[in-house]
Amino acid sequence: MKNTNLAVAAAVTGLLAVGTTTLTSAPAHAAEKEKCYGVVKAGENDCATSTSSCAGTSTKDGQKDAFVMVPEGLCDRLVGGSTSSS
């Protein structure tokens, strides 16, 4: 019975370690994103613009003050993309 308890304890500890590793890697992915202005389709922006207060409210394609989050470095390669809203 003691060996069974030890095996169960080891399995639970292993699962907790895997879960903790998965949770701590999430912020690293967030740091690898950047705002890309001027490439969003109308109504597909990620956050507020200078003329609206929430996501999904851009009024035209390529609106210069509307952004979408993209992987870092991608925005510079997109036609019309800019990392600043001006």
TIZA-554835 format. One record per residue (C-alpha): residue number from 1; x, y, z. Coordinates in Angstrom, 3 decimals, decimal comma. Example, Ala and Ser with C-alpha at 12.3 -4.5 7.8 and 13.67 -1.06 7.14 Angstrom:
2
<1 <12,300 -4,500 7,800>> <2 <13,670 -1,060 7,140>> 
end
This chain:
86
<1 <0,000 0,000 0,000>> <2 <2,880 2,374 0,764>> <3 <4,298 1,953 -2,784>> <4 <0,894 2,780 -4,297>> <5 <0,640 5,996 -2,269>> <6 <4,160 6,937 -3,317>> <7 <3,323 6,338 -6,988>> <8 <0,157 8,437 -6,752>> <9 <2,023 11,237 -5,000>> <10 <4,715 11,197 -7,693>> <11 <2,111 11,322 -10,466>> <12 <0,269 14,244 -8,879>> <13 <3,527 16,130 -8,333>> <14 <4,450 15,578 -11,978>> <15 <1,116 16,890 -13,191>> <16 <1,403 19,963 -10,992>> <17 <4,872 20,659 -12,362>> <18 <3,630 20,425 -15,954>> <19 <0,661 22,684 -15,188>> <20 <2,878 25,292 -13,562>> <21 <5,276 25,289 -16,519>> <22 <2,391 25,813 -18,933>> <23 <1,001 28,719 -16,923>> <24 <4,303 30,532 -16,565>> <25 <5,057 30,423 -20,304>> <26 <1,927 32,423 -21,244>> <27 <3,356 35,886 -20,441>> <28 <6,350 35,209 -22,686>> <29 <4,008 34,855 -25,658>> <30 <2,290 38,149 -24,858>> <31 <5,637 39,948 -24,952>> <32 <6,205 38,741 -28,524>> <33 <3,241 40,704 -29,934>> <34 <3,019 44,293 -31,146>> <35 <0,309 46,724 -32,208>> <36 <0,026 47,092 -35,969>> <37 <-1,875 50,155 -37,189>> <38 <-3,377 50,743 -40,626>> <39 <-3,951 47,134 -41,711>> <40 <-7,232 46,295 -39,976>> <41 <-10,466 45,581 -41,842>> <42 <-13,476 47,681 -40,816>> <43 <-14,929 46,419 -37,538>> <44 <-11,991 44,099 -36,780>> <45 <-9,744 46,309 -34,631>> <46 <-8,468 44,988 -31,300>> <47 <-9,013 48,063 -29,129>> <48 <-10,196 51,669 -29,027>> <49 <-9,363 54,222 -31,710>> <50 <-9,230 58,010 -31,465>> <51 <-12,861 58,164 -32,638>> <52 <-14,328 55,151 -30,793>> <53 <-14,044 53,599 -27,366>> <54 <-13,975 49,844 -27,929>> <55 <-12,758 46,975 -30,075>> <56 <-14,511 46,113 -33,310>> <57 <-15,602 49,675 -34,052>> <58 <-13,239 50,839 -36,788>> <59 <-15,291 52,320 -39,606>> <60 <-13,120 51,689 -42,668>> <61 <-10,466 49,306 -43,941>> <62 <-6,913 50,479 -43,219>> <63 <-7,992 53,083 -40,666>> <64 <-4,738 54,683 -39,474>> <65 <-5,648 54,805 -35,756>> <66 <-7,046 51,249 -35,539>> <67 <-4,709 48,402 -34,640>> <68 <-4,553 44,640 -34,427>> <69 <-2,038 42,642 -32,380>> <70 <0,418 40,721 -34,574>> <71 <3,616 38,752 -33,933>> <72 <6,558 41,070 -33,337>> <73 <8,298 42,045 -36,585>> <74 <5,349 41,200 -38,865>> <75 <3,832 44,689 -38,997>> <76 <6,804 46,186 -40,835>> <77 <6,338 43,606 -43,597>> <78 <2,612 44,333 -44,147>> <79 <1,559 46,853 -46,805>> <80 <0,310 49,930 -44,969>> <81 <1,402 48,552 -41,579>> <82 <2,911 50,812 -38,948>> <83 <3,798 50,370 -35,283>> <84 <2,577 53,916 -34,546>> <85 <-0,852 55,445 -35,078>> <86 <0,414 58,599 -36,751>> 
end
